[in-house]
Amino acid sequence: MVNVPGNSRVTSAKIVVAGGFGVGKTTLVGSVSEITPLTTEAIMTSASEGVDNNSMVPTKATTTVAMDFGRISIDKDLILYLFGTPGQTRFWFMWDELVRGAIGAVVLVDTRRLADCFSVVDFFEHRKLPYVVAVNCFDGKQLHELGDIRDALQISSDVPIMYTDARDRESTKGVLINLVEYVLTMRKTRTVGV
């Protein structure tokens, strides 16, 4: 977290929103951003056939090819800058740059395609970047219990996991608040343990 120039009482932080192809990252950033989000959506072409599995999102016509960017003021003292990653593995070479300077990440999950997020979880664990898991409830349906999802992903019991609706501002804002609280708790624990 860094202080915003010109205002010593405002802190800003970078958050990464990651997940598999078509899980709702662009939607999440757009639903919560207080500015018009920057997106790098491109129309899917025949070149993606056989590369991108859109069987669970057959109406998906665009895809993120670089990143999404948005901003939200959690309160008058904290501004979060959101960076959504591209979901296709062929664009993952950009992830290391996108996570540089981030305090944490949201791993957005679609339980219909849970295997798509194994490598996403591994990415953040290997970089020791704190993350929370947000299960996107498509059509408002909670298909699996959170404990079962935790077990399937083999994530630590201290990693927060919650349901969300990427289309709903308050729901996604809650995920971001949970992440910030988790990061602050981890930092306090590390400081006390030193």
N, C-alpha and C positions, 0 to 999 in steps of 0.2 A: 504494500500500500504506500502511496506517496501523497504528499500534500499538494493541493492544487495551487499553482503559482498565483500570488496576489491575494490569497485567502488562506491563512494559516489554519483555519478551523475546518476546512473542507478536505476530506481525504478521497482519493480516487483509487480504484483497483480494477485490474484486468481479470476478466472471467472468460474461460473458453467453454463453448457449448459444442459437444462432440457426440457422435453416434453413427450408426450405420446409415446406408443409403435410404432416403425416404422416411426417416423416423420422425421428422418434424422439427429439425433444428432451425431452419429458416422461419418456420411458423412461430416457434418459441421466441426467437429474437424479435420478430415483428410484433408479436402480441404484447410484449412488455416494454418495448423501447418508447421513450418519450420523444424521440426524434424520428423523422422518417428514416427507417433503416436503410443502410447501404447493402445491396445484395448483388451478387454476381451470378444471377440465375441465367442459364442458357437453355435454349430449347433442345430437348433431347432429340437426337438424330438417329438415323439407322446405324451409325457408328457405335452406338451404345448397345445395340442388339447383341445378345450373347455375352455381354460384359456386365451390364447392370441388370440385376434381377428385380424387375418391377412387378412380379406376379402378385405381391400383396398390396401394391399401390398402382393398380393398372391405369388409373386416370392421371397419374403423374406425367406431366408434359415438359417440366423444366427441372433443372438440377443445378446445384451450386458448384461452380468450377474454381472458385478461389476462396471466398469467405463471405460471411455476413457480418455486419457491424451495427450495433445499436448502443444506446445509452439509457440508463435509468438512475434516477436519484432515489435511493432507498429512504433517506431523510435529508434534512438540510445539510448534514455533515458528511454524507457518504454517497459518492457517485460511482456506479459500476459501468465499466466499458465492456460490452459483450462482443466476443469474436466467435462466430459460428464456423465450424470447420466443414469442408466438403466431405461427403460420406463415402464416395467411391474410393477404393483402395488406390487407384491409379493417381489420385490427387493427394495422397497422404504424405508425399515428400514435403508438402507445405506445413505440415503439422508442427514440426520442430520450431519453425519461425513463429507460428501463431501462438504457441504456448510460452514463448520467451517473455518473461516478466509477469506471467499470470500468477495470481495467488491461489487459484484452484480451478476446477472444472466441473461441469455438469455433464454426466454421461446419460444421454437420453436413450431410452430402451423401448423397443416394440417387442412385446413378449411373443408375438406371432413369428418373430425372427430373432430369437434370443442369441443364437450363435453369431449373429452379426456384431454383437457388442463385446465378445470375448477379447478380441484383439484391441479394442478401444480401452477396456479396463486394464489390460496388460500394458498398454502404452503409458498410461498415467502412473501405474504402480512402478514400472521400471524407472520413471523419471522422478518418483517420490513426490508427485504433485497431488495435493489433497483433491478429492473428488467426492461428489454425491451421485447417487443413482436416482434418476427420475423416470418412472415408468409411465410412458405416455398412454393414456386411456383413450384409445380411438373409439369414437361414438359413445363415450362415457362408460365403456365396459372395462371392468377390472377382471381380466381373464385368469389371473393367478394371484395367490397370496404372496405378500412381500417376503415372508420367510422362505417360501419355496424358490422365489427368484434369487434371493441372497445365496441360498444353497447351490442353485444351478450355476450362478456366476462365481461361486467360491470366493466371495469377498468377505473381508474381516467384519466382525460384528460391530466394530466402532464406525464403519462407513455408513452414513445416513442413506436410507433408501425410502422413497416415498412415491405415491401416485401423483400424477399431474395431468392437466389437459393443456397441451402446448398452445391451444387457441385462446385460453383464458388468462387475462392479465394477472388477476389476483392469484391464480394457481401457480403461474410461472414465477411471479414475484416471491411467493412463499418458498419456492425451490431455491431461488437466489439468496434469500435471507438465511435459509438453512445452511447453505454452503458457506456464507460469510461467518456465521456462528461457529460452524465446524472448524473452519480455518483458524479463527481466533482461539478456540479451545485447544486446538493442536499446538498453536504457538505458545500458549500459556503453559501447557504441559511440558513442552520442550524446555522452556525457560526454567521452570521449577526443577526439572530433572537434571539440569546442568550443574 
